[in-house]
Amino acid sequence: MHFNLGRAAGIITPVLLGSMLVAGAAALPAKAQTWQDTALAGGAVQAAAFSGANLAAANGDGVIKLSGTDVIWSLHGTVPLGVTLSGTTISYSGSAVTNAGTIVVDATDGNGSAQAVEIPIALGAKSIQVGGTVVKVSLSGLAGTNTLGTVKFSATSTKSTDTVSFAETSLPTGLTSGNPVLTYVGGTAAPGTYTGVVVTATDADGATVHGTFTLTVRASSVTDEGDQVNPYGNGFDVFRQAKHAGAKIVGWTATQSDPATHFIRSNGAHSGAFRFEYAPAGSGTGLCVSDPGGGWKSDPLRDGLILANCNSGPFQQFVPQSNGALRNLATGLYVNPNGTGSQLRGAGAPTRWGGSKYSWKELANLP
């Protein structure tokens, strides 16, 4: 049995663009426009060089003295109670401690890049001294790799055991920072080429490197939303409005008030094909209708339609036929219904009774 757990109206869907890429955000029309991002591509990352130099830590009179050119020093992470830093001097106000461990200080240049210095310490009564070999930590090799419409960032720390995290700033409106992958899924940025996007890599010791790159956004224009509906009024429906990969697509009456029957239609990677993203309340979920061709053990039917994470693969692309049927690009099978509330499935031929004739209906044309 299929349950509709909520009602929503006033939702929007994509209009197909002849060209997916325009000259930039300035090319937007005067009327407000909504976008559904379909792919990202990053240019080469130009990493800023660390401008500091001669970083060192040495013993003073009961204190540790830091030195370096064109940097500002700061303590990183948790330090023993009583350890403080003022300018370039590390002091200690407590009693003697056995096996005090290591503290980390960061040297930050004027551009915000940083190198870290690990200092083994010895703590006496109101005294702190360097207690071993000082180790400098820095990052290098900041880069971005384009894969499947996303940009994955990488960098190398001189301390191989440190985790490196990434964040992007100066992004176009509608994109959210990702670590380590900047993705288009859920993005609403206008299509175009954006310069001066910043990626920052930071390792566990606070060593930091910044880089700038050019980001290209591809997107479909979104002006309304709708559903694929057959002559009997049944359309694609996400069973119980589930928002997870593997959720079944069933045949159910498509209406304006039922968010389970609301999808965004966008151009597929193959000429003439379309992709259908589940979009309750007018918001894309990053989940698209797919015939996995038996590739999912959890799929009740070998060629049953389910939701899968949106990608550009052929299993999520459906080509309308001259007879009104939808044919999956990967499997070559036709989308067939099996009664109201039952999972839609791929078959070698359309149904003889006409249930396989699907046409796209915008929200305003749904009952």
N, C-alpha and C positions, 0 to 999 in steps of 0.2 A: 504494500500500500504506500502511496506517495503522500507526504504531508507538506503543506505549504505553511511555513512557520512565521511568515511575516508578510507585510504588504508595503510596497513603495511605488512612487510614481515620479514623473518629471525627470526621467533619466536620459542620458545622451549617448550617441554612437558615431562611428567613424564614416566620414565621406572619403572616397578613394581619391588619392592624389595621382595626377599624371606623373609628377616628379616628387620623390620623397625628400629632396634636399633643396633648400633655398639658401640665399646668400647670407642669412643671419637673422637675428631677432629683429633687426630694423625693418625686415621685409614683411612683418605682420600687418594685416589690414587694419583700418581704423576701428572696425568693429571687433570687439573682444573675441578671441579664438581659443579653442581648447585643443590640446594635442595629446596623442597617445604615442609615447616613444617606442620605437621598434628596433633601434640598434645604436650603439655608440662606437666611435673609433678615436683613439688618441694618437697624436703625433709624438715624435721623439721627446723624451723628458730632458730638459736642460737643467742640470743640477747646479745649485749655487755652491761655490767653493767656500770652505771654512776660512775666515779671514784672520782668526786668532793664530798665535804662534808661541812657541817656547813655554808650553804648559809644564809646571813642575810643582812639587810639594816638598818642603824641607822643614827640619826641626828648628824652632826658635827657642826662646827661654820659657819652657813650659807650654808652648803653643806650637801649632803648625802654620807655617807661612806659605801661602800660595803665590805663584808668580805666573805671568803670561802677558802677552801683548794684545791689546784691543779686545779684551773680554771682560765680562761681568760674572762673578762667581756666585753659585748658590748650592746649598745642600740638597741632595736628592734622596727621596725615600725616608725611611725611618732611621734615626740615629739615636745613640744612647742618651738617656736623660741627662741634661747638663751640658751637652755638646752644642755649641753655637758658632755661627759664622758672622763676622763683622768685617765687611770689605774683603780683605785678603787674609784675614787672621782667623784661624779656628781655635777656640778656647774650650776649656772644660772646667766646670765648677763643682763637680762631685767628688766622691771618695774613690779610692783605688778599686779597680775592677780587674779580675783575672780573665784572660782570653776575651778581650773586648771586641774582637772581630774586625770588620772592615766597614768603612764609611765611603760614600760616593759623593763627589762634588761635580757639578756641571759648569763648564766654561762656555758662555754664550756670547757670540759675536754680535755686531750691530745689525746683522740681517736676520737674526733669530736662529741661526744654525748653532749647534752645540757639539762639543766633545765632552766625554765623561772621564773622570779620573778616580780610580779605585785606590783607596789608601788604607792599608792595614794599620791599625792603631794600637798603641799601648796607653792605658789610662792609669795615671797615678793620682794621688790626692791633689786636686785642682791643677792637674797637669795632663796634657795630651801630646803624644809624640808619634812620629812615623815609626811603625813597628815591623816593616817588611818592605817588599818590593812594590813600588807604585806602578799601577797598570793604567795605560790610557786606552779608552774605548772610542771608536769612531765608526761611522757608516760610510759605505761607498756603493757604487754600482746601482744607484737609483734608476729604475726603468719601468716602463709599462708595456705590456704585451696585449695585443688585440686578439680576442678569441670569442667566437659565437656571439658577436654583438656587444661584448663587454670589454672592459680594460682591467687587466690584473697587474698589480704593482709588486715590485720586488726590490730588495736592497740587501746588502751584506754587512753584518756587524763584525768587527775584529774580535769580538767575544762570541764565539760560535754558539754558546749555550743561551744567549739572550734572544728573547722573542722580539721581533720587529713588527710594529703596528703602523697602519697607514690611515691618513685622513686627507680629504680633498676640500679645498675652499675656493672661493671665487667661481663656483659652479653656476651655470645658468639656472634661473628660477624654474623649479619643477624637478630638479635632480637632488638626490640625497647622497651624502658621503658614504663610501663603502670601504670595508677593510677585509682583505686586500683587494677586493673586486668592486669596481665601480660599474653598476649595472643599469640598463635601461628599464628593467621590469618595474612597473608602477610609476615610471617617470612621466612627467607632463611638460617637459621643456620644449620650447619651439624649435623646429628644425633649423639647422644652420651650423656655422663654424665659429667657435668661440676661442679667442686667444687669451693668454694670461691665466689659465686655470692652474691652480697650485696644488701640488701633492706634497705632503710632509710625512717623512718616515721617522719613527722614534723607536729606539731600542729600550730594553728594560732598565738600563742605567741612565736614561735621559739623553743619550747622544741623539742628535737630530740633524736631518738634512732636508732642505726644501728644494723643490724643482718645479718648473713651469712647463706647460705643454699646451698644445692646441687640441681642442675637443670638437669632434664632429658629431652632431646629433641628427639622427634620422627619425621621423615621426609621421604618423598619419593624422589628418585633420579629423577631429571628432565633433560632430554637430548634433547627433542623435544616437539612439540605440534601439535595438530590436531583436528579432529572432527569426530562425528558419522555420516556416510553418507549412504544413501540408494542407490539402484541400479540406480536411476534416477538422482543422483548427488546432491540431496538435503540433507543438513545436519542440525544439530542444529544451530540456528541463534538467536542472541539476538536482538529483534526488536528495530531498530533505535539505536543500540549500547548503550542502556540505562544501567547505572551502579547503579541500585538501586533494593532493594528487591521488588518483585512483577512484574518486567519487564517480558514481554511475551517471550517465546521461540517459534519461528516459523520455518517452513520449508523453506529453501532458499539454493541456489547454494553455496556449500562450495568451497572457493578458497584461494590461498595463499595470495592474495591481500586484502581480506575482513576480517578485524579484528573481525567483528561481529560473524564470524564462527570459531573462535579460542578458544579452551578450553584446560585445563590441565586435564588429566585423572589420577586418583589415586585409590589405593585399597580402597574398602569400608570396614566397620567394619565387614560385613558379608562375609563369605568365598564365593569367586566367584563373588562378587558384585563390581561395580565401581562407583566412584563419578566423576562428571564433573564440574570443576570450570571454570568460564568465565575468559579468560586471553588475552585480547587485548594487542597488542604490547609485548606479552610474559610475562606480569606481572599479577599474580593472583590478583583478585579483592576481594577475600573473599566471593564471591557470587557463589552459586552452583545451578545446574539444580535440580528442585524439582517438584514432583507431590504432592501437599498438600492435595489431597483427599477431596477437598471442604472446607478446613479449612480457606481459605482466601476469604473474601467477595469481595475483589477487583479483584479476578481472573475471567476473562470473562467466562471461562468454568469451570464446577465443577471439572473436572480432567484435566484441561489445565496445561501444563508445564510452570513454571515460574522460575525466579531466587529467591533464598532465602539465607539468611546468612548461610555460610557453617557450618555444624555441623556433628556429627556422627550418626544422626538419620536415620531411615529406609526410610523416604520419599525422601531422596537424594541418595539412593542406587539403582542401576539398574543392573539386572542380565541378561547377554546374554543367550539366549535360543538356543537349537540345531537347530531350524529353522531360526536362524538369528535375531529373534525379541528381543527387550529389555523389560524386565518385572520389574516393580517397586516393591521393596521389601515390602513396607508398604501396598500398595493398591492391589497388585497382578495383576494390569492392564498392558496391553501392550502399548508401545509408538506407536501411529498411526499418520500419516500425514493426512491433510485435504486439500491438494492443496498448491502450492507454495505461500508463503506469509501468510498462515493461521497458527494459533496457533496449536502446537502439543498437542495431548491429550491422556489420558489413556483410553483404551477400553478393553472389556472383551475378545476380540480375535484379532489377527493381521488382516490386510486388506487382501482380497483375491487376489488383483492385485499386491502384492509384495512390496508395499511401506513401509511396516513395517520392512523390512530386513535391519538392520543397521550393518555396520562394521566400526571399527576404522581405520581412515586413517591419517597417519602422514603428517605434513606440506609438506614435500618433494614430497609426492604422490598426493597432491591436485593440480588441474589445476591452 
